[in-house]
Amino acid sequence: MEAVASENIVKGLVEIVGQKYVRADDVIRWTYAIEDFAGTFFHPLSDKYGPPDIVVKPHSAEEVSKILKLANTHKIPIIARGGGSDMTGAATPLKKKGGIILDMTDMNRVLDFQEGLNAVRVQPGIRWGELHHELAKKGVTAGLQGPHGFLGATLGGGIGGNCFSINSPKYGWLNENILNLQVVLPNGDIIETGSLANTKVKDWYYRYCNGPDLVGIFLGAAGSFGVITEFTLRTYPIPEYSATLAYSFPDTDSEIKFVFKLEWYGYVTDLWGIAFFTLPDSLKRILAPLVGERDLAIFATEAYDKDIFKAQKKAIDKMAKEFNGIAIPVEGICRALGISIINQTEWMGGGIFGKVMGPNGSDTCSIAHLPQWQRVVGSALEIMKENEDALSGSIPLIGADHFFLFAQLLGRGGVANTFAMTPADFMDPENLKKAQDLYQAIVESYMDTGVTALYRIGKESQFLTKRFKPEYISFMKAIKKALDPNNIMNPGVHGLGLEEEE
Ligand SMILES: Cc1cc2nc3c(=O)[nH]c(=O)nc-3n(C[C@H](O)[C@H](O)[C@H](O)COP(=O)(O)OP(=O)(O)OC[C@H]3O[C@@H](n4cnc5c(N)ncnc54)[C@H](O)[C@@H]3O)c2cc1C
């Protein structure tokens, strides 16, 4: 087979996008060899990630189409990439395969916004910060603010990785807000889904029409079925009244019941629930003087009308009391946890990651059935207890007393998010290996409970995709084979296209 970065292929790419947008030099290649997060090194496949052979920046669907045709002719892997922050190896090539990274970040424009449509048409390389800026000028909001702690991530990457976002408890996951996609298929065909599949329709975006929902198969597909080149996203009015509130609860069970009801009634915009018993000692020491050993719910609420807002806050207070909740001043708690309230509803949990995890920890992307969430936590805590001394060498590095769980009771659709941190010393291979093994054991234990699933799988979890029911995996493989017979689209994600590796 011809080398990926051969003169012939580089020349072909230069003809498509121009000299300036094709790079095959080592500095650039290695910049794209890792994702924007140290935690990626914990994944079982992390030593199998490597640099691409070439990085290309396209500027239109037509350019992407020509690139995919070229890649198909030469059977070269194609990995679409936005901010590269997925943390699951999803935006990184496999070392053995290399390939072309399609850096989508120059396709970052707002294309169409029409009042009355409640929708905005954008290119996938747009970053959350840019989108907010553009929408604010039109007097609307996307509702969702972007993934926690990383506003540089792109919307296209969020679609590829099933992003849940700040404000997901109210507005849903990113992919619940997608009304249409333009996708370049691996053979180079450019398709529109939903209402735009009709040749006459130009600027009306509706998802559920013209036959089956073909938007769905590209959502969360991590670029394995095609490259998204445009899409339409719902927009919302900007709520005029908003507040961040905090309550403490005597136990996790009461807190879970409160969170569940709060979301069910539609009062919560975003929420962090913290279960005291899961925290590392360092965080317990920070929180105990403020709330004792009680669990904590910090959340945002908003409304469009002053009177409704007042009534809503009253209803929330009544609801909290039903579960023995006590209102606490929110500013002190947020300061202690490193959460900055940007403008009441746009607040970030990024600080808490930095404080307790530092650069040397990893988390899992698991969601669990909220009412049964304690089972998931219980199983992970058991493993952690068994391994209490295993990683003690790495502890000074992160300022946490030992590896720990941090729980975010997301609420949306009754799911909770759990972060199991397994800190490690990257300079000590033995210590790193122990952390990786522990990470895998914890994730496996989550799955064993039967009430949890992962929402960003990427290339991270071959051991998890093996748990898919055989009929499901065959169905996925059949779609992959039909769309991408040469297996060029992001081989390795979701356990697809790894046959030769195995
Ligand atoms: C500190 C921190 C906090 C985070 N918090 C969250 C969180 O709260 N919720 C959450 O969901 N994630 C979170 N993440 C993970 C990550 O930021 C998000 O998943 C984000 O949406 C990824 O966007 P990206 O542009 O970086 O995607 P990338 O990593 O570039 O890509 C993600 C996937 O999408 C594919 N892709 C990219 N562009 C396209 C395209 N145009 N067409 C087809 N496929 C494409 C890629 O191939 C890859 O498989 C966090 C990460 C960090 C570092």
The ligand as an ORCA input file, in Angstrom:
! r2SCAN-3c Opt
* xyz 0 1
  C     -12.287     19.326     31.929
  C     -13.236     18.674     30.969
  C     -14.590     18.621     31.256
  C     -15.479     17.995     30.377
  N     -16.800     17.963     30.682
  C     -17.671     17.338     29.851
  C     -19.064     17.312     30.130
  O     -19.533     17.860     31.098
  N     -19.877     16.674     29.279
  C     -19.409     16.052     28.155
  O     -20.204     15.491     27.407
  N     -18.106     16.072     27.859
  C     -17.231     16.697     28.663
  N     -15.907     16.743     28.354
  C     -15.437     16.092     27.128
  C     -15.427     16.996     25.902
  O     -15.062     18.304     26.237
  C     -16.785     17.018     25.216
  O     -17.212     15.713     24.946
  C     -16.810     17.840     23.935
  O     -18.128     17.845     23.437
  C     -15.875     17.343     22.848
  O     -15.828     18.314     21.823
  P     -14.539     18.439     20.914
  O     -14.789     19.494     19.894
  O     -13.323     18.581     21.730
  O     -14.606     17.001     20.207
  P     -13.439     16.089     19.656
  O     -12.731     15.469     20.809
  O     -12.630     16.818     18.670
  O     -14.310     14.985     18.894
  C     -15.215     14.151     19.562
  C     -15.722     13.083     18.607
  O     -16.523     13.679     17.588
  C     -15.995     13.384     16.293
  N     -16.192     14.569     15.457
  C     -15.671     15.812     15.631
  N     -16.110     16.633     14.662
  C     -16.902     15.886     13.851
  C     -17.630     16.158     12.665
  N     -17.653     17.360     12.111
  N     -18.308     15.132     12.081
  C     -18.325     13.890     12.609
  N     -17.652     13.579     13.753
  C     -16.954     14.569     14.358
  C     -14.539     13.045     16.516
  O     -14.043     12.173     15.509
  C     -14.601     12.348     17.856
  O     -14.975     11.021     17.664
  C     -14.988     17.399     29.186
  C     -13.632     17.461     28.870
  C     -12.754     18.091     29.741
  C     -11.303     18.154     29.357
*
